[in-house]
């Protein structure tokens, strides 16, 4: 072992990097295979075991599922196996936890919805969780069927989950972080408030994913700082838990009803001004079957203030565009604004109102109401702003050849639609600080009329395009250019008959006019049986006409 791997600070950083991204997902899924890998690392030496202790032994894992499925998918698991009857397998790491490491997290994974039977609920409540006390546990996560896609669990079975939740909370009364991540469940609402009992008053974080039958209106969570409710669009959020707007920091709602959200926002308001003094992140997707944010105009009766709002994602569907932007007109938006929708959704957002805004994402998948370039320019692109990153995605091309950018300090620009050479020639000279750019361009042909398949002809076309480039550079700041083949933009795939079109030589000619370019990446651009475009940058004659190509890292 290298001596550097015996320095606690260094290996702590290494393990922290290795486990940080995947830990949450693995925990929700009760991933015993990954846990086994961590135990192997902990067995290397006493020092590694000490460093890894709080990352492994502070988590209780329980996994239950059909016997055949669990045995085939978890062979070699380090967790203890107990057969509950003849149909199910139960696994846990209870016998491996260390008394010296306080338990922080409890994870229960139920392999499939049909595992939630009366027999299994009785086993969990009376055998698994009975008689235990884990006062140090602060996070509880219950996953149902997430390893096996969507599942349906009938109403009787789902109601029985209340007993399981109640039994877990009895063992871990100091829980402040609670999550249920399930498959698509059908049935009457469960009384989660009754299941949480007195612990509901201390819940600071609540995540409910695809629990489309939960009665949220009965949840009263005065200490809540983070709430996430994700549902299927077919089962929209009809009620919102009661929370304290004075302390909440993060709210995420998918497919929420407008009236439900309005009621939650103004609940308890003493006047016409509603303030969320600590809210930093707000993610809202309204349900599409409501005719407006509020058809009676009740949203406009209130003034909403979000003095610390940093990130806003808004998908208003077919809500009145003027109201959507006005609701957040008093928010500072310190980091990110993401607007998803049709042409109307873009109206009213004046970026000059948000001098600290860093990133803007604009998304539209509407074929019936494509984005209006005039509105885009008026509200989002033209106003003077200090944004550093702009991403625009749409199903139809936009006329960026006439845009006069007010966001002159852009460092990253992503245009997820087909652009022309004229867009490069118009946009790049305006953005003097641009470092990274991503576009879609017609590189491979959509028909058989492009070329005769000859690599030599393609190479000659590139040499000619590079040699004929004007001496004046398009940009002296751009360092990274990513070009995605437009052939794949709408789900097409390269076939044996695909060939390079004129755009292949054009885009390399554009790169020749960017002397600051250090990295160029082509995505889905290799026509069948053709020379990869990245290889062309190494051609001596091409480098002779564009000397900076010798220093460019090109990738396909």
N, C-alpha and C positions, 0 to 999 in steps of 0.2 A: 504494500500500500504506500502510495506517495505520502510524504510527510505532511503535505498541505492538507490532506484529508483527515488529519488528526487535530486540526484547529477548529474548535467548536463554532466560532463565528462564521467561518467559511462554509462548513458543512451545513450549518443552520440555513444559510442563504441558499445553498444548492437544493436542499430538501424543500425549502419553502417555495422555490420556483417550480420544482417538479410536481408538487402536490396542490398548489393553490388553485389552478384553473379547473382541475377535474374533481376536486374534493367535494364540492357542492353537489354535482350531478351524481357522483358515486354514492354519496350519502343518501340521497333521495331514492336511489335504486337499490340500496343495500348491496353494493357490489363487493362480494366477498373475494372475488379473484384479485381485485386490486389491493384489497386488504392483505391478502396472502403475500403479495409482492413487498408490501411495506414491512411485514413481519420478517421477511428474509433479510431486508436491509438492516433491521434492528438487531438481527442475530450476528452481524459481522463482528461487533466488538461492544464493550461496555459503554464507550463514549457515544457511539452511534445510537445505541439503545436509549441512552439518557436524552440525547437531542431529539430523537423520534418519539419519545414517550408521549408527549402531549399531543402529537399528531395521530397516534394510533390508539393508545390505550384510553383516551378520554371519550371514546365513542362506543356506545352499545348498539350492536346490530342484531336485528331479529328478521328472519326471512322465512316465509311460509308459502307453500305452493303445492301443486299436484306432484305426487311422488315421482312419476315417470319424467315429467319435465324438469323438476329440480335435480334429479339424479343425473340426467343427461347434460344439463347446462352447468352444473356446479361440481363436476368431478374434480377431485383434488382440492376441494375447498378446505380451508383451515378451520372453519367453524364446526361446532359440534352438531351432529345430526340426530334427531329424535323422530321416529315415525309416529305421527298422531293418527292412530287407527291404521287402516290399510290403504288410505287414499292420499295422504298428505305427508310432506316432509317439512320438518321444522329445524332451522339452523340458528345458531347464536354464537357469539364470542364471549358470553358472560363469564365462562370459566377461564378466560385469558386476560381479563382486565387486571390491572395492578392496583392494589390498595393505596399505593403511594401517589397515584395520579388521579386527581379529581375528575369524575365523569362530567362532560359538558353537553353531550349530544346523544339523543336516542333516535334510532332509525328503525321503523317497521316497514318491511316491504312485503306486500301480498301479491303473489305472482299473477293472479288473475281474479277478475271480479267474482267468478263463480266459486272461488275459494271461501268467500264470506258466507258461510253456512252457520246455522245455529250451533252445530257441533264444534265448528272451528272457533266461533266467538266464545263459546263456553271454555274451550281449551285455553285461549289467550287470556281471558279475564280471570279464570280460576286457577290456572296452572302456571302460565308464563309470568304474568304480572302480579299475581297475588303474593302478599307478604313481603314485597320488596320496597325499599325506600332509597331514592336517589336524589337527595335534596340539592346536590350540586348541578344537576342537569338543568340547562337553560334553554336548549333547543330540542324540539320534537318534530320529526318528519315522518309522515305516513305516505307511502307510495302504493298505488293499486294498479296493477296491470301495465305499468309503464314499459316493461321489457317486451311486451307482446302486442303492442298496438292498441287500438281502441277496443273496448269491451263493453258489454251491457250487463248491468247488475240489477235485479228486480227490486221493487220497492221494499219488500219485506227484509231482504238482505241488507240493503243500504241503511235502513233504520237501525239495524243491529250494530253498525259502526259506532253509534253513540256510546254503547257499552264499552267498546274497546277504547275509545278516546277517554272516557271517564276513568277506566282502570289505569291507563297510562298517566294521566294527570294526577291521579291519587299517588302514584309512585314518584312523580316528578312535579311536586306542587309549586316549584319556583320557575316553571317554564315561562319564558318571555318571548320566545321565537317558535311559532307553530305553523306547520305547513301540511296540507293534504294535496298530493299530486296524483290525480286519478285519470282513468280512461273516461270515455263518454258514458256517463251514468244516467239512467232514466229511473224516475221514481219520485215520491213525494219528498218534501224538504225534511232534512234532519235538524234537530234542535241542537246546533253546535254550542249555543250559549249555555244550555243546560249541561251539555257534556263537559264543557270547560269549567263550569262551576265558578268558585271564587277566584280561580286563576285568571279568569277573563279580565279582571281589573288590572292585572299586571302585564298582559300581553302587549309587547311593543312592536312585534313584527308578525304579520299574518299573510300567508300565501295560500290561495285556494285556486287550483288549476283543474279545469274541467269538472268541477263539482257543481254541475248545472242544476242540481236539485236542492242545494243548500238555501235555507231561509236566512238571508243576510240581514233582514230587517230586525231580527231578534238579537243580533250581536251588538252589545254595548261594550266598547273597548276604550276607556278613557285615557289609557297610557299609550295608545297606538301611535307609533311614529312612521311605520311603513306598512302599506296595504297593497296587495296585488291580487286581482281577481281576473282570471283568464277563463273564458267560456267559449263554447262553440257558437257560431253566428246563429244557428238554428235555435239556441236556447239562451236568449239574451239576459243580461243582468237586469232584473226587475226591481231589485232593492239593493241598498247600500248600507253597510254597517254604520252604527253610530260611533263617531270618533270626535275627538277634540281638535278643532282647527288650530288651536293655539300651539299644539305640540307636534302635529303630523309633519313629516319631512318628505315622504315619498308616497305618491298615489298612482296606481296603475289599474286602469279599467279597460277591458276589451269587450266590445259590443254592449255597452251600457245604454240603457234608456235615458233619454234627455231629461225627462221629468224626474226620474229617480236621482240622477246626479245633481240636478238643481236643488231638489229637496235636501240632499245630504250636504250641499254646500251652504245653504242658507239656514239650515236647522239651528235654531237657537240664536239667530242674529237679532240684535236689538234695534237695528236701524237699517238703512238702505246700503250701508257700506259693510262688506264682508271681507275680513282680513285673514290671511294665512301667513302669519309672521315667520314660520320656520320652514315652509314648504320649499324644497329645492328641486324636486323632480315630479313632473306631471305627465302621465301617459294616458290619453283618452282616445278610444275608438268608439264612436257612437254607432248605435244599431241602425242599419239602413232602412228599416221600415217605418221610421218616424219622419214626418214631412218637414221637420225643422228642428233647430236647437230648442226652440219653444214656439209653437204656432201662435200662442197668445201674447208673445213678447215679454213674458215675465222675466227672462234673463236680463233684458235691458232695464228693468226696474231697479237693478242693484249695481253697485260699483264694486268690483272685485280687486283686491290688492294682494299682490304676491311679492313682497319686497326682497325675498331671497331666492326667487325662482331662477334656477340655472339651466334646466333642461326641460323643454316642452315638446311633446309629440302629440299632434292633433290630427285626427282623421274624422272630419265632420260629416262624411258621406254627403247627403243632400241637405245639410243644414243651411240656414241663411248665412251667407258668407260675411255680411257686414257684422253680424253679432259675434261670430267666432273670433275675429280679430279684435273687436272692441273689448271683449271680456278680458283679454290679456294685454290691453294697451298700457296698463300701469305696472307691468312686470318688467324687471331689469333684463331678464334672459341673458345671463352671464356666459353661457357656454353654447348650448345647442337649441336650434329651432328646426323641427321636422314637421313639414306640412304635407299631408297625404290626401289626395282627392282630385277633383276635377277643376275646371277653370274657375268656378265660383269660389273654391276654397282658397285661392291665391289672392283674392281681392281684399284690400284693406291692410295688408301687412307692409308697413313702411319701415324698412330696416334702419332708417335714420333715427328711429325712436330708441334703438337698442345699441348704443355706442360700444358696449362691452361684448357684444355677441361674437362668438368665435366661429361657429359652424352652422351652416344652413343646408338642410336636406329637403329637396322638393321631389315628390313622387306622384305619378299619375298613371293609372291603368285604364282610364276611361276612353273608350273608343267613340262613344256618342258625344262626349263633350271634351275634346282635346284641349290642352292648355293654350291659352291665348298669349302669343308673344308680346302683344301690346301690354297686357296686364302684368305679365312677368317683368317686363322692363320697367313699368311704372311703379310697381310696388316692391319688387325684390332685387332686381339687378341694377336699376338706374339710380336709386337713392344713395347718397353718400353714406358709406358704412366702413367699419374696420374689420369685417369678417375675414378670416384666414382660410376657410375651407368652404367650398360650394359644390354640392352634388345635385344634379338634375337627372331624373329618370322619367321617361315617358314612352308611350307606345308609338308615338308618331314624331318624326323629326321636327325640330324647332329652328326657326330662322335666326341663328346667332350671328349671321353675317352683318347684321345692322345694329347689334347691341353696343351701347356705349356704357361701359361698366362704371358704376359709382363705387364699387368695392375694389379700390385700386391696390389694396394690400393683400390680395389673394395669394396664398402659397400653394393651395391644392385646388384643382378644378377637375371634376368628374362629370362627363356628359355621357350618360347611358342611353344614347340614341345615335343614329347614323349622322355623321358630319361630312362635310365636303372639304376640299383643300382650301376653299375660300374662308372657311371658318378659322382655320389655323392662321391664315394670312391676316384676318381681321382681329382676332382675339389676342394672339400672342404679343403683338407690339404694344397693346394697351396695358398688359399685366407685367409690370417691370419686376415684381417680386415672386413670380410664379416659379415654384420648384418642382411640382408634380402635376401631371396631367394624364387623364384616362379618357379615351374616346372609343367609339365604334366606327369602323371604316370598311368600305367594300374592298377587301383584299382578294378573296377567292371569288370565282365567277358563279353566277346564279344560273348560267346556261352554258351551252357548249361553244359559244362564239368568241371566247376570250383569247386563247392562244393555242398553239399546236402541241403543247406539252413539253416543249424543249427547254431544258434548263439553260442552255446556252443563249437562247433567245430571251429568256427572262433576265439573265445576267446582263446582256447587252442593253435591255430596256432600262435596267437600273443604272448602268454606267452612263447612259445618255441622259437620264433624268437628273443624276447628280451633277454631271458636267454642265448641264444647261441651267443650273440653279443661279439666280441672281446673287451677287456678292453680298448684298445687304442682309444681315441676319434677321430672322423672325424673332428670336429671343436670345438674350445673353444671360438669362437666369435659370431657365428650365433645365433640370438635372435628370428627371426621370419621366419617360413617356411610355405609357401602356396603351397598346392598340389592340382592340378586340375585333375579330373578324365579324362583320355585319351578317355574314352568311348564317351565323349561329344565333343571332339576336332573337329570333322567333322560334327557336327550338329545332332548327335544321341541323343536320350533321353532315360532316364531310363524307362524300361518296367516292368511289373509285374513279368517277368521271369529273371530279372537281379539279379546277385548274386556276392558276393565278389570273386575275384580271388586271386591267390597267392601274387599279388602285394600289397594287403591290409596289410598283415602281414609284408611284406618286408619293406614298407615305415615307419611303426611304429618301426620296428627294426632299421632303419636308424636314426630315431629320438632318439632312446635310446643311440646312440653313439654321441649325441650332447648335452653335459651337460649344455651348456650355453643357450639352447633353453628356451624361455619364452612364446612363442605364436605359436600355430600350427593351421592352418586353412585348412579344406578340402572343396573343391568346387565341387559340383555335385557328391558327393562320396557315398551317402547313397543308397545302393541297396534296392529294394522293400522288405518290411517286414523283414529287417535286423537291427541289432543293429547299431546305429550311431557310426562311428569310434571314435568320440570325447569322447564317454562314456567309451571307453576301457581304457583311460588314468586314470580313477578313480579306476580301478580294483586293489585290494590290492596286489595280486601276481605280477601284472605287475609293480606296483610301487616299490615292493620289489626288483625287478631286475633292475629297472631304477628309482632311488630315486628322480631324478629331475622332474619326471612326476608329482609329487605331487604339484609342483609349476607352471606347464605349464597351460596356458589358451588355451584349445582346443575348436574349433568350427567346426560345419558342415555347 
